[in-house]
Amino acid sequence: MKKIKLLSIRVVAALSIILLASCESDTTEATNEVTTQISKDVLSKLEKAHFSTQNAFITEFMGEKGIAVEDMFFTYEQIDELSQDAIGPQKQYRTTNLVKKLPRTITVSVDPALGNLGSNALDAMINMYNAENLQLSFTRVAFGLKGKRKANIEVTEFYEMESGGFITLGRAAGFPTRKGDPAKGFGINSRWFELLNPSLAEVTGTMAHEVGHCIGFRHTDYMTRESCGQNVNEGSAGVGAIHISGTPTTSDATSLMQACGPADSFNNNDKIALNVLY
């Protein structure tokens, strides 16, 4: 995840003189320049996996080079593993790979660059998941540790301007690995902080959504992305899209795992899904 629409928010932002036109134009030019450097082969693989590459760009994220596309980041190795088969609409929402070796404690850390808001949101997110009494539990460790002491999931800061009426709140570094480990982390967009001054609940919800991806959850509305005002099927994206028993087979407007907000807590179906998997 995670994006929110700015169509109504922009009015407030403009009145407050929050939108910085010069910064936005500079960023847009840089993004367009980088996008042209993506090879046709890479773009083709992303498009065949049902990702929109219109605003895709090359970047370094969490120490690796790859492509940011929609609200996800893929290394070139991950892109090579994406499905090359066109896939029609399906109604499922977990990945093939899940976290293994249960029961298990997942360590998480947060970049100090996200300030007190990021720190407090991480603690609240940990409490959200641990309150569900799953076979996965979460505990906080210091940011920036090395080797075996490094957090299983790191929350890093990145800065990305709003574009096309949306702003990306968070970007996940993939899904669980074949070995059964969670994705190594996700980023939170500090531009969101300065633009819209989000609440603790909003940042907590975004972190919880991104952790959902890290442990194997797809978007609840992945078959339409209707929460973003779109009608685009994300397909299996090479990582799987498997229905979780006991949950709806259609979009769930109040789910925390909708592609574009605004939920900031688990609804009943989210809780069912968590308990079925973990």
Secondary structure, DSSP 4 states (H G I P E B T S, - for coil): --EEE-TTHHHHHHHTT---HHHHHHHHHHHHHHHTTS-HHHHHHHHHTT---TT-EEEEETTEEEEEETTEEEEHHHHHTS--S--------B-S----SSSEEEEEEE-GGGHHHHHHHHHHHHHHHHTT--SEEEEE--TT--GGGS-SEEEEEE----BTTEEE-EEE--S--TTSPPP-EEEEEHHHHHHH---HHHHHHHHHHHHHHHTTBPPTTTTT-GGGT-------TTT---PPTTS-SS--TT-TT-SS----S--HHHHHHHHHH-
